[in-house]
Amino acid sequence: MVKTQYIGNTTIVTCVGDEPVVLLNHGIVLEGNVIAKVGPSDELERQLPDRDSIAHFDGSHHVAIPGLINTHHHLYQSLTRGLACVQNAELFDWLTELYTRWRHLSHDTVKLAAQVSIGELLLSGCTTTSDHFYIFPQNTNVRVESVLEAADSLGMRIHVCRGSMSVGQSKGGLPPDDCVQDERAIMKDCARAVEAFHDPDPMGMVRIDLAPCSPFSISPELLRETAAFARERGVLLHTHAAETMDEERYCLEKFGKRPIDYLAECDWLGDDVYLAHCVHLSNDDIKLLAKTKTGVAHCPCSNMRLGSGVPAIPELLREGVRVGLGVDGSSSNDGGHLLAEARQALLLQRVGGGAAAMTTADAFRIATIGGAELLGRKTLGRIAHGYAADLAMYRTDDIALAGAVAQDPLAALMLCHVGRADRVYVNGQVVVNEGRLTMQDERRLALGLNQVVAKQFR
């Protein structure tokens, strides 16, 4: 890695405080993995040392934004995206069918699928992802390392959520028995993963979060034990919650409580918790999430794809609930383009709430500083002094942005269909250059995944 890099004469869109701003003809100095300086290019260039010792990049045809942050994914699911038999299924039927494929996962198939999903994220301008990896079929070699190796091979910053399922069909759960684990084994491997891989450094590339899957696949005892252990070790908690009405009915029948009240009873709300979906919330639920500072990972495309409903994101934001953005798994989104996900978040709220229900600024915030706050990452989500050198750059001469970028660069990115980022930095390293991955051959990955899917997962 070059120690000092300079991006000159570019347009920057970033949040100052809570408000996105557009900075024209600005420069960015990267020192190793940190943003050292941001300012008008003519001022910065007078301060630079000998040009020969610095890697220069001309950003005059680019818009630079902070690396986007994905707060909910299931990276392995590119193995089953587009699967014909679940294209029109809702969540419970969708899961029941897909478990019959996922029980055949292996270390190699998970790693390859995760590489494809991560590559897609990077190409969209996403530099940090959370991956909820909860399925460890019995008698397989699948471990969290399957995902960690994939992230390392592409240079992605990652929160691997060591997930868990312990209640199979024989005990009233949704997953088949051969896809769940003994609770002692789960907690033992959670401890191993945290000890071996979690890096609490502000610039750490790997964090381990703990993430029981859902109320219909785990016991209350495992929920409580996981929460206590995570708080003892200082790691985050993550799970699915209030995604569908089927889930709500299950919780009422099994526990006598709706999902958010059930989580509260299990000590699963707080500023160290982020919940995926939260589509079906009462007004009291929203107020409780705000009071406890519990975060929400909003996954608009998945909610639309599965017909789960429209979450009340404007209401959550008005009440002060922390909200980030997630693409969710590739089997319920069929894509991993985080910039496109921000656009969908904006448009979805306008369907029922009117043209002012969500603004381009709102969408940009949840994709950047909202995600950083959700993941407890104080050095991510902004282009500013002292923040991580995680950046995404899009060409202003891309025909997809033509016209719009001359009107309003922020609106251009949030409202137009941008295909790929041109250049992406993670931790100071260029991981996408001229719209191509730098650390892996994306066509080889795609070909390899197609071959695996055709042979094992159709």
C-alpha positions as CSV (number, residue, x, y, z in Angstrom):
1,M,0.0,0.0,0.0
2,V,1.3,3.5,-0.9
3,K,1.7,5.5,2.2
4,T,0.4,8.8,0.9
5,Q,-2.3,9.2,-1.8
6,Y,-3.9,12.3,-3.2
7,I,-7.2,12.6,-4.9
8,G,-7.5,16.0,-6.5
9,N,-10.0,18.3,-8.1
10,T,-13.0,16.1,-7.3
11,T,-16.6,16.7,-6.2
12,I,-17.2,15.3,-2.7
13,V,-20.6,14.5,-1.2
14,T,-20.5,13.8,2.5
15,C,-22.3,14.6,5.7
16,V,-21.2,17.5,7.8
17,G,-23.0,17.0,11.0
18,D,-26.2,15.3,9.9
19,E,-26.6,17.2,6.6
20,P,-25.2,16.1,3.3
21,V,-23.1,18.7,1.6
22,V,-21.6,19.0,-1.9
23,L,-18.0,20.2,-2.0
24,L,-16.7,21.2,-5.5
25,N,-13.0,21.1,-6.6
26,H,-11.9,19.5,-3.4
27,G,-9.0,17.2,-2.7
28,I,-8.5,14.3,-0.3
29,V,-5.2,13.2,1.2
30,L,-4.9,9.6,2.4
31,E,-2.2,8.6,4.8
32,G,-2.1,4.8,4.9
33,N,-5.6,3.8,5.9
34,V,-6.7,7.2,7.2
35,I,-8.1,10.4,5.6
36,A,-5.5,12.9,6.6
37,K,-6.8,16.1,4.9
38,V,-9.9,17.3,3.0
39,G,-10.1,20.7,1.5
40,P,-10.1,22.9,-1.6
41,S,-7.6,21.3,-4.1
42,D,-5.7,24.5,-4.7
43,E,-5.0,24.9,-1.0
44,L,-4.1,21.2,-0.4
45,E,-1.7,21.0,-3.4
46,R,0.3,23.9,-2.0
47,Q,0.8,21.9,1.2
48,L,1.8,18.6,-0.5
49,P,5.4,17.4,-0.3
50,D,7.4,16.3,-3.3
51,R,4.9,15.0,-5.9
52,D,7.1,12.0,-6.7
53,S,6.5,10.6,-3.3
54,I,2.8,10.7,-3.5
55,A,0.3,8.6,-5.6
56,H,-1.9,11.2,-7.4
57,F,-5.3,10.5,-8.8
58,D,-7.2,13.1,-10.9
59,G,-10.7,13.1,-9.6
60,S,-12.0,15.9,-11.9
61,H,-14.4,13.6,-13.7
62,H,-15.7,12.0,-10.5
63,V,-18.0,12.3,-7.5
64,A,-16.5,10.9,-4.3
65,I,-18.7,9.7,-1.4
66,P,-17.9,7.8,1.8
67,G,-17.8,4.1,1.3
68,L,-21.4,2.9,1.6
69,I,-22.3,0.6,4.6
70,N,-24.4,-2.5,4.3
71,T,-26.0,-3.5,7.6
72,H,-27.7,-6.8,6.7
73,H,-26.8,-9.5,4.2
74,H,-26.6,-13.3,3.8
75,L,-23.6,-13.5,1.5
76,Y,-23.9,-17.2,0.7
77,Q,-27.3,-16.8,-0.8
78,S,-26.1,-16.0,-4.2
79,L,-26.1,-19.8,-4.6
80,T,-29.9,-19.7,-4.7
81,R,-30.9,-16.3,-6.1
82,G,-33.5,-16.4,-8.9
83,L,-34.5,-20.0,-7.9
84,A,-37.7,-20.7,-9.8
85,C,-39.7,-22.4,-7.1
86,V,-39.5,-19.5,-4.7
87,Q,-39.8,-16.6,-7.0
88,N,-43.4,-15.9,-5.8
89,A,-43.1,-17.2,-2.3
90,E,-43.5,-15.3,1.0
91,L,-41.0,-15.7,3.8
92,F,-42.0,-18.9,5.6
93,D,-42.6,-20.9,2.4
94,W,-39.5,-19.3,0.9
95,L,-37.3,-20.5,3.8
96,T,-38.9,-24.0,4.0
97,E,-38.0,-24.6,0.3
98,L,-34.5,-23.0,0.5
99,Y,-33.5,-25.0,3.5
100,T,-33.6,-28.1,1.3
101,R,-30.8,-26.5,-0.8
102,W,-28.8,-24.9,2.0
103,R,-28.4,-28.1,3.9
104,H,-25.8,-29.0,1.2
105,L,-23.5,-26.0,1.9
106,S,-19.8,-26.6,2.2
107,H,-16.8,-24.4,3.1
108,D,-15.9,-24.0,-0.6
109,T,-19.4,-23.2,-1.8
110,V,-20.0,-20.6,0.9
111,K,-16.7,-19.0,0.3
112,L,-17.3,-18.7,-3.5
113,A,-20.8,-17.4,-3.1
114,A,-19.6,-14.9,-0.5
115,Q,-16.9,-13.7,-2.9
116,V,-19.5,-13.1,-5.6
117,S,-21.8,-11.2,-3.2
118,I,-18.9,-9.1,-1.8
119,G,-17.6,-8.3,-5.3
120,E,-21.0,-7.1,-6.3
121,L,-21.2,-4.9,-3.2
122,L,-17.7,-3.4,-3.8
123,L,-18.6,-2.6,-7.4
124,S,-21.6,-0.6,-6.2
125,G,-19.5,1.5,-3.8
126,C,-20.1,-0.5,-0.6
127,T,-16.9,-0.8,1.5
128,T,-18.3,-2.3,4.8
129,T,-20.8,-5.1,5.1
130,S,-22.5,-7.0,7.9
131,D,-23.1,-10.7,7.0
132,H,-25.7,-12.6,9.0
133,F,-24.3,-16.2,8.7
134,Y,-26.6,-18.5,10.6
135,I,-26.7,-21.8,8.9
136,F,-24.2,-24.5,9.8
137,P,-25.6,-27.8,8.5
138,Q,-24.7,-30.9,10.5
139,N,-21.8,-33.0,9.2
140,T,-20.4,-30.2,7.0
141,N,-17.1,-28.2,7.2
142,V,-18.9,-24.8,7.1
143,R,-17.6,-22.3,9.7
144,V,-17.3,-18.5,9.9
145,E,-13.9,-18.8,8.3
146,S,-15.8,-19.5,5.0
147,V,-17.0,-15.9,5.0
148,L,-13.9,-14.3,6.5
149,E,-11.7,-15.8,3.8
150,A,-13.9,-14.4,1.1
151,A,-13.9,-10.9,2.6
152,D,-10.1,-11.0,2.9
153,S,-9.6,-12.1,-0.7
154,L,-11.4,-9.0,-1.9
155,G,-10.4,-6.4,0.7
156,M,-13.9,-5.9,2.2
157,R,-14.3,-4.5,5.7
158,I,-16.8,-6.9,7.4
159,H,-18.9,-7.6,10.4
160,V,-19.4,-11.4,10.4
161,C,-22.5,-12.1,12.5
162,R,-22.0,-15.6,13.9
163,G,-25.6,-16.7,13.6
164,S,-27.3,-19.6,15.1
165,M,-30.4,-21.9,14.9
166,S,-31.2,-24.4,17.6
167,V,-34.9,-25.1,17.3
168,G,-35.7,-27.4,14.4
169,Q,-39.0,-28.7,13.1
170,S,-39.2,-31.5,15.7
171,K,-39.3,-28.8,18.4
172,G,-41.8,-26.5,16.7
173,G,-39.2,-24.4,14.7
174,L,-39.1,-23.7,11.0
175,P,-35.7,-25.2,9.9
176,P,-35.1,-28.9,9.4
177,D,-33.4,-30.6,12.3
178,D,-30.2,-31.3,10.3
179,C,-29.7,-27.5,9.8
180,V,-29.7,-26.6,13.5
181,Q,-27.0,-27.0,16.2
182,D,-26.8,-27.9,19.8
183,E,-26.9,-24.8,22.0
184,R,-23.7,-25.7,23.9
185,A,-21.9,-26.1,20.6
186,I,-23.2,-22.7,19.4
187,M,-22.0,-20.8,22.4
188,K,-18.6,-22.6,22.3
189,D,-18.1,-21.6,18.7
190,C,-19.3,-18.0,19.3
191,A,-16.6,-17.7,22.0
192,R,-14.1,-19.2,19.6
193,A,-15.0,-16.8,16.8
194,V,-14.9,-13.7,19.0
195,E,-11.5,-14.7,20.5
196,A,-9.9,-15.6,17.2
197,F,-11.2,-12.9,14.9
198,H,-12.9,-9.9,16.5
199,D,-10.8,-6.7,16.2
200,P,-12.1,-3.8,18.3
201,D,-9.6,-1.4,16.8
202,P,-11.5,1.7,15.3
203,M,-10.0,0.8,12.0
204,G,-10.3,-3.0,12.4
205,M,-11.2,-4.9,9.2
206,V,-13.0,-7.7,11.0
207,R,-15.6,-7.5,13.7
208,I,-17.6,-10.5,15.1
209,D,-21.2,-9.8,16.1
210,L,-23.5,-12.5,17.6
211,A,-26.7,-13.1,15.8
212,P,-29.3,-15.8,16.7
213,C,-31.4,-16.1,13.5
214,S,-35.0,-15.4,14.5
215,P,-37.7,-16.2,17.0
216,F,-38.9,-19.2,15.0
217,S,-35.5,-20.9,15.0
218,I,-33.9,-20.3,18.5
219,S,-35.0,-20.7,22.1
220,P,-35.5,-17.9,24.6
221,E,-32.7,-19.4,26.7
222,L,-30.2,-19.1,23.7
223,L,-31.3,-15.5,23.1
224,R,-30.6,-14.6,26.7
225,E,-27.3,-16.4,27.0
226,T,-26.1,-14.9,23.7
227,A,-27.0,-11.4,24.9
228,A,-25.2,-11.9,28.2
229,F,-22.1,-13.3,26.6
230,A,-22.0,-10.5,23.9
231,R,-22.2,-7.8,26.5
232,E,-19.5,-9.5,28.6
233,R,-17.2,-9.5,25.5
234,G,-18.3,-6.1,24.2
235,V,-19.6,-7.2,20.8
236,L,-22.8,-6.3,19.0
237,L,-26.0,-8.3,18.8
238,H,-28.1,-8.8,15.6
239,T,-31.2,-10.7,14.6
240,H,-34.3,-10.6,12.4
241,A,-37.4,-9.1,13.9
242,A,-40.9,-8.2,13.0
243,E,-40.3,-9.0,9.3
244,T,-43.7,-10.6,8.5
245,M,-47.2,-11.1,9.9
246,D,-46.4,-14.9,10.0
247,E,-43.6,-14.1,12.4
248,E,-46.0,-12.0,14.5
249,R,-48.5,-14.8,14.7
250,Y,-45.8,-17.3,15.6
251,C,-44.6,-15.2,18.5
252,L,-48.1,-14.6,19.8
253,E,-48.9,-18.3,19.7
254,K,-45.6,-19.5,21.1
255,F,-44.6,-16.7,23.5
256,G,-47.8,-14.8,24.0
257,K,-46.0,-11.6,22.8
258,R,-45.4,-9.7,19.6
259,P,-41.8,-9.8,18.4
260,I,-40.5,-6.5,19.9
261,D,-42.0,-7.2,23.3
262,Y,-40.6,-10.7,23.2
263,L,-37.1,-9.4,22.4
264,A,-37.5,-6.9,25.3
265,E,-38.4,-9.7,27.6
266,C,-35.2,-11.6,26.6
267,D,-33.0,-8.5,27.2
268,W,-32.5,-8.0,23.5
269,L,-33.0,-4.3,23.1
270,G,-30.3,-1.6,23.5
271,D,-27.6,0.5,21.8
272,D,-25.6,-2.7,21.1
273,V,-28.5,-4.3,19.2
274,Y,-29.5,-3.8,15.5
275,L,-32.5,-5.6,14.2
276,A,-33.1,-6.5,10.5
277,H,-36.4,-5.5,8.8
278,C,-38.8,-4.2,11.6
279,V,-41.6,-4.0,9.0
280,H,-44.5,-4.6,11.3
281,L,-44.2,-2.3,14.3
282,S,-46.8,-0.6,16.5
283,N,-46.4,3.0,17.6
284,D,-45.4,1.6,21.0
285,D,-42.8,-0.6,19.4
286,I,-41.2,2.4,17.6
287,K,-41.1,4.4,20.9
288,L,-39.5,1.4,22.7
289,L,-36.8,1.1,20.0
290,A,-36.1,4.8,20.3
291,K,-36.0,4.7,24.1
292,T,-33.7,1.8,24.2
293,K,-31.5,3.1,21.2
294,T,-32.0,-0.1,19.4
295,G,-31.0,0.1,15.7
296,V,-32.9,-1.0,12.6
297,A,-31.4,-2.4,9.3
298,H,-33.8,-1.4,6.6
299,C,-33.9,-3.8,3.6
300,P,-36.4,-2.4,1.1
301,C,-35.8,-4.6,-1.9
302,S,-36.1,-7.8,0.2
303,N,-39.3,-6.5,1.8
304,M,-40.8,-5.8,-1.6
305,R,-39.5,-9.1,-3.2
306,L,-41.1,-11.3,-0.4
307,G,-44.2,-9.1,-0.1
308,S,-43.4,-8.5,3.6
309,G,-44.7,-5.0,3.7
310,V,-43.5,-1.4,4.0
311,P,-41.7,-0.4,7.2
312,A,-42.4,3.0,8.7
313,I,-38.9,4.4,8.2
314,P,-39.9,8.1,8.3
315,E,-41.6,7.5,11.7
316,L,-38.6,5.6,13.0
317,L,-36.3,8.5,11.9
318,R,-38.6,11.1,13.4
319,E,-38.6,9.3,16.8
320,G,-34.8,9.2,16.7
321,V,-34.3,5.5,16.0
322,R,-31.0,4.6,14.5
323,V,-31.6,3.3,10.9
324,G,-29.1,1.8,8.5
325,L,-29.5,0.2,5.1
326,G,-29.2,-3.4,4.0
327,V,-29.5,-5.3,0.8
328,D,-30.4,-8.6,2.6
329,G,-29.5,-11.9,1.1
330,S,-29.1,-12.5,-2.6
331,S,-32.0,-15.0,-2.5
332,S,-34.5,-12.3,-1.4
333,N,-33.0,-9.4,-3.3
334,D,-31.2,-11.0,-6.2
335,G,-28.8,-8.2,-6.2
336,G,-26.3,-6.5,-4.0
337,H,-26.1,-2.9,-5.3
338,L,-26.2,-0.7,-2.2
339,L,-26.6,2.6,-4.1
340,A,-29.6,1.1,-5.9
341,E,-30.9,0.0,-2.5
342,A,-30.8,3.6,-1.2
343,R,-32.8,4.7,-4.2
344,Q,-35.4,1.9,-3.5
345,A,-35.6,3.0,0.1
346,L,-36.5,6.5,-1.0
347,L,-39.0,5.5,-3.6
348,L,-40.7,2.9,-1.5
349,Q,-41.6,5.4,1.2
350,R,-43.1,7.7,-1.4
351,V,-45.5,5.0,-2.7
352,G,-47.8,5.5,0.3
353,G,-46.4,8.6,2.0
354,G,-46.2,11.1,-0.9
355,A,-43.3,12.7,-2.7
356,A,-41.8,14.3,0.5
357,A,-42.0,11.1,2.6
358,M,-38.2,10.5,2.1
359,T,-35.6,12.8,0.7
360,T,-32.4,12.2,-1.2
361,A,-30.6,13.4,2.0
362,D,-32.5,10.9,4.1
363,A,-31.5,8.1,1.8
364,F,-27.8,9.2,1.7
365,R,-27.7,9.4,5.5
366,I,-29.0,5.9,6.1
367,A,-26.5,4.5,3.6
368,T,-23.5,6.2,5.2
369,I,-23.6,7.7,8.7
370,G,-26.7,5.7,9.6
371,G,-24.9,2.4,8.9
372,A,-21.8,3.5,10.7
373,E,-23.8,4.4,13.8
374,L,-25.7,1.0,13.6
375,L,-22.4,-0.9,13.5
376,G,-20.7,1.2,16.2
377,R,-18.2,2.5,13.7
378,K,-17.2,6.1,14.6
379,T,-14.5,6.2,11.9
380,L,-16.7,5.2,9.0
381,G,-19.4,7.0,6.9
382,R,-17.8,10.4,6.3
383,I,-15.1,11.9,4.2
384,A,-13.3,13.9,6.9
385,H,-10.1,14.2,8.7
386,G,-9.4,11.1,10.9
387,Y,-11.9,8.8,9.2
388,A,-11.1,5.6,7.5
389,A,-9.8,5.8,3.9
390,D,-13.0,4.1,2.6
391,L,-14.3,6.0,-0.5
392,A,-16.4,5.3,-3.6
393,M,-16.0,7.3,-6.7
394,Y,-18.4,7.5,-9.7
395,R,-17.6,9.1,-13.1
396,T,-19.5,12.2,-13.9
397,D,-19.2,11.4,-17.6
398,D,-21.1,8.2,-17.1
399,I,-24.2,8.4,-19.3
400,A,-26.4,7.2,-16.4
401,L,-25.6,10.4,-14.5
402,A,-25.6,12.8,-17.5
403,G,-27.6,15.9,-16.9
404,A,-28.4,15.0,-13.3
405,V,-24.9,15.3,-12.0
406,A,-24.7,18.9,-13.3
407,Q,-27.9,19.7,-11.5
408,D,-27.3,18.1,-8.1
409,P,-24.6,15.5,-7.5
410,L,-26.3,14.1,-4.4
411,A,-29.7,13.7,-6.2
412,A,-27.9,12.2,-9.2
413,L,-26.5,9.4,-7.1
414,M,-29.8,8.8,-5.2
415,L,-32.2,9.1,-8.1
416,C,-30.4,7.8,-11.2
417,H,-29.4,4.3,-12.1
418,V,-25.7,4.1,-11.6
419,G,-24.2,0.9,-12.9
420,R,-20.8,0.7,-11.1
421,A,-18.4,2.7,-9.1
422,D,-15.3,3.6,-11.1
423,R,-12.9,3.5,-8.2
424,V,-13.3,2.2,-4.6
425,Y,-10.9,2.4,-1.7
426,V,-11.2,0.2,1.4
427,N,-8.7,0.9,4.3
428,G,-6.6,3.0,1.8
429,Q,-6.4,0.1,-0.7
430,V,-7.8,0.4,-4.2
431,V,-10.2,-2.5,-4.5
432,V,-12.0,-1.3,-7.6
433,N,-10.3,0.4,-10.4
434,E,-11.9,1.6,-13.7
435,G,-15.0,-0.4,-12.7
436,R,-13.2,-3.7,-12.1
437,L,-12.2,-5.6,-9.0
438,T,-8.5,-5.4,-8.4
439,M,-8.0,-8.5,-6.2
440,Q,-10.1,-11.1,-8.0
441,D,-11.2,-11.9,-11.5
442,E,-14.9,-11.3,-11.4
443,R,-15.7,-13.3,-14.5
444,R,-13.9,-16.3,-13.1
445,L,-15.9,-15.9,-9.9
446,A,-19.2,-15.7,-11.8
447,L,-18.3,-18.7,-14.0
448,G,-17.3,-20.7,-11.0
449,L,-20.6,-19.9,-9.1
450,N,-22.7,-20.7,-12.2
451,Q,-21.1,-24.1,-12.5
452,V,-21.6,-24.9,-8.8
453,V,-25.2,-23.7,-8.9
454,A,-26.0,-25.7,-12.0
455,K,-24.5,-28.9,-10.4
456,Q,-25.7,-28.6,-6.8
457,F,-28.3,-25.9,-6.1
458,R,-31.0,-25.8,-8.8
